[in-house]
Amino acid sequence: MSPDEMKKLAAKAALEHVEPGIIVGMGTGSTVNHFIDLLGTIKSKIEGAVSSSEASTARLKALNIPVYELNAVGEIPLYIDGADESNHYLQLIKGGGGALTREKIIAAASKKFVCIADQSKLVDILGNFPLPVEVIPMARSYVARQIVKLGGEPVYREGFITDNGNQILDTHGLSIMEPAKLEGQINNIPGVVTNGLFAIHPADVLILGSPEGAKTIYPK
Ligand SMILES: O=C(CO)[C@H](O)[C@H](O)COP(=O)(O)O
């Protein structure tokens, strides 16, 4: 079974978390794209969505799913998003698609975060996937030097601009033993908008697609 088929299985299983009449918070990426397509088949049962990226907004609108501004809604009952890595505590690395900041905001504004992924994303220790850090452009070199002091090797994602008009440093070489501590340390560097660790507020549920079907995992 291909990773994409496994992503689709996870997306399908996540539909069970969609209650009638709700607004769904939507992440970004290929796994979420499968979920959005499936959401389109039950769109009359929901009120709409809040989106974390221009790409997800375009996909939702193409399916005639109403998209609300975050400022126009209260607490969102459900947030669905993918991940680049998850540990067994459901602490994540996200941001491979560069939408980490809006994703983190909508996840924080949501009551329940259901993460969907193929089985390869579950790891014992975070950090094999380079940690994305969104930076204000004029601070990029300064932030990069501070990340080196923390033991990382930042690589500028050249040619990529986030939906917020910022840049990304993909940080290699980190073996992340204390994810929540590192999340706070990096976010405290002036010029950092946010980093892709979702550790202080992990996911609530992880659904992994595998050749044996979709497996639901709760934090250890
Ligand atoms: O964080 C993300 C985008 O910013 C994605 O959720 C993450 O990169 C996983 O992507 P995919 O579902 O394509 O594997």
The ligand as an SDF file (V2000), in Angstrom:
LIG
                    3D

 14 13  0  0  0  0  0  0  0  0999 V2000
    2.4760   20.7750    8.6660 O   0  0  0  0  0  0  0  0  0  0  0  0
    2.0580   20.6370    7.5570 C   0  0  0  0  0  0  0  0  0  0  0  0
    1.9760   21.7570    6.5910 C   0  0  0  0  0  0  0  0  0  0  0  0
    2.5200   22.9400    7.1300 O   0  0  0  0  0  0  0  0  0  0  0  0
    1.5880   19.3020    7.0950 C   0  0  0  0  0  0  0  0  0  0  0  0
    0.5760   18.8690    7.9520 O   0  0  0  0  0  0  0  0  0  0  0  0
    2.7280   18.3200    7.1270 C   0  0  0  0  0  0  0  0  0  0  0  0
    3.7770   18.8240    6.3310 O   0  0  0  0  0  0  0  0  0  0  0  0
    2.2880   16.9420    6.6180 C   0  0  0  0  0  0  0  0  0  0  0  0
    2.0190   17.0150    5.2670 O   0  0  0  0  0  0  0  0  0  0  0  0
    1.4500   15.7970    4.4400 P   0  0  0  0  0  0  0  0  0  0  0  0
    0.0510   15.5560    4.9020 O   0  0  0  0  0  0  0  0  0  0  0  0
    1.5140   16.2740    3.0160 O   0  0  0  0  0  0  0  0  0  0  0  0
    2.3370   14.6040    4.6960 O   0  0  0  0  0  0  0  0  0  0  0  0
  1  2  2  0
  2  3  1  0
  2  5  1  0
  3  4  1  0
  5  6  1  0
  5  7  1  0
  7  8  1  0
  7  9  1  0
  9 10  1  0
 10 11  1  0
 11 12  2  0
 11 13  1  0
 11 14  1  0
M  END
$$$$
